Amino acid sequence: MQSQHNLESDIRSIEALNQHDVNATLAMDTEAIISQWTDDFVVLHAAGPIIRGQSANAAAAKESMEQMKAFIPIDYNLEGVPALSPGAKT
């Protein structure tokens, strides 16, 4: 079982990562978003090819930035997303 200290540290780390993602997304900062991805990052699209790896996903993200400029992000809510909500039971 994980110690309370380690659990609290993990929760703070998750919260910091989530806040980084919120800030980067709302600012539409592609480089900040990409900086969070690892080499084994995979995107599974509902309709489209699977994109594997940081560089392939970065290229796809950069290609779509012109389209994304048509949207204005107004909110970013992780409430109820168990995998991203610190302390959530899955």
Buried (B, 14 or more C-beta within 10 A) or exposed (E): EEEEEEEEEEEEEBBEEBEBBBEBEEEBEBEBBBEEBEEEBEBEEEEEEEBBBBEBBBEBBEEEEEEEEEEEEEEEEBEEEEEEBBEEEE
